Amino acid sequence: MNRDGRTYSSTSPASLSRIDYGERHDQGMRQLTDEAGANRSPCSNIYPGSAAFSEAETAGIRDFISYQILDLKIYISLHSYGQLFLAPWGYTNDKPNNYYDQKQAASLAVEAIRKRTGAKYNYGTISELMYPASGTSIDYMQDKGIPYIYGIELRPEDANNNFGFTIPVRFIEPTG
């Protein structure tokens, strides 16, 4: 599910991971806590919303997933950028009980990506590889019991090439 759609992304500034003056959708699923990595100002880049699932987009994802939950074996949330394979948790430094099972599967994916594209991805929890973040969809899916949950920060690895959030179209397919 792409919450803004490819048409919107290709005609609007894609460098924002949230809608201006509103909830950051990748942090709007907070049910475990709403403190880590959040800012209560609606103008902040890390505003999680007024309540868990307060926005139509996050409520829609929750509702869609609730119908599929018993059949789901894997959940992947795609973001840019950083070349990271992220595991729960974001709201705490703890690792989930199935962290090592998830790590084993992720290492196979990371190695396959490296062999195919040469891109090197690091694996770890959101809080250890990035920063504390509450209300992430992968924390929510972990809490719901889906066995394999990943947040993948796509290419590029860093913004030194001036692409960052807006990689050229020619890099989209090799990234996938």
ABEGO torsion letter per residue (X at the ends): XBAAEAAAAAABBAABABBBGBBBAAAAABAABAABGBBABAABAABAEABBGABAAAAAAAAAAAAAAAABABBBBBBOBGGBBBBOBAABABBBAAAAAAAAAAAAAAAAAAAAAGBBBBBEBAAAABBBBBGBAAAAAAAAGBABBBBBBBOBABAAAGAEABBBAAAAAAAX
